[in-house]
Amino acid sequence: MKARGTVMSRRLASAATVSDWGSLKAGERVEILKHAQVLAAGEVEEVSLSGNVLWLVPAGPSETQLFLKSDGVQVRRS
């Protein structure tokens, strides 16, 4: 049985925000957050070479969404 601290630290690590958007790969499931509110969730379609722009295919029936790092949004793997 794992110690509670180990389980909690793994849970927090997976919930940590991604600071380098360039490390995201197409097909990864992520959530987009702003002020601790989830704005969108889905799969990464593409990330710009600069790592400042992310295209997201939403989980629901909707069109691809564009997010800019400069807008103050955060990305979290889900």
Buried (B, 14 or more C-beta within 10 A) or exposed (E): EEEEEEEEEEEEEEEEEBEEBEEBEEEBEBBBBEEEEEBBBBBBBBBBEEBEBBBBBBEEEEEEBEBEBEEEBBBBBB
